Amino acid sequence: MTLFLLLVLAAIVLGIIGVAVKGLFYLLIIGVVVFVAALVFLGMQLGRHRRPLR
C-alpha cells in the first residue's frame, strides 16, 4: 500500500509541474501514466488477497 501511495504522490507532483511549467507538458503525460500504473498495481494487490468462494 505504501508503494501505491508513493506512486500516486509522484504522479500528482509530475502533473502539477507539467501544468505549471511551460514546455514541460510531457511531465503531465508521464504523471498520468504513473497514476494508471499505480491503479493497476493496486488492482493486482487487492486481487491477490481475496479469499476463494466456497
C-alpha positions in Angstrom: 0.0 0.0 0.0 2.9 2.3 0.7 4.2 1.8 -2.9 0.8 2.7 -4.3 0.6 6.0 -2.2 4.2 6.8 -3.3 3.3 6.3 -7.0 0.2 8.4 -6.6 2.1 11.2 -4.9 4.8 11.1 -7.7 2.0 11.3 -10.3 0.5 14.3 -8.7 3.8 16.1 -8.4 4.7 15.4 -12.0 1.3 16.5 -13.1 1.5 19.8 -11.2 5.0 20.5 -12.6 3.9 19.6 -16.1 1.0 22.0 -16.0 2.8 24.8 -14.2 6.0 25.0 -16.2 5.6 26.0 -19.8 7.1 23.5 -22.2 7.1 20.5 -19.8 3.8 19.1 -20.9 5.4 15.7 -21.2 5.7 15.6 -17.4 1.9 15.7 -17.2 1.7 12.8 -19.6 4.3 10.9 -17.5 2.3 11.7 -14.4 -0.9 10.3 -15.9 1.0 7.1 -17.0 2.4 6.7 -13.4 -1.1 7.2 -12.0 -2.5 4.5 -14.2 0.3 2.2 -13.3 -0.4 2.8 -9.7 -4.0 1.9 -10.2 -3.1 -1.3 -12.0 -0.7 -2.2 -9.2 -3.4 -1.6 -6.6 -5.8 -3.8 -8.5 -3.2 -6.6 -8.6 -2.6 -6.3 -4.9 -6.3 -6.3 -4.0 -7.0 -9.2 -6.3 -4.2 -11.3 -4.8 -5.6 -11.1 -1.3 -9.1 -12.2 -2.0 -10.3 -15.5 -0.5 -11.7 -18.1 -2.8 -15.5 -18.6 -2.6 -16.8 -21.8 -1.1 
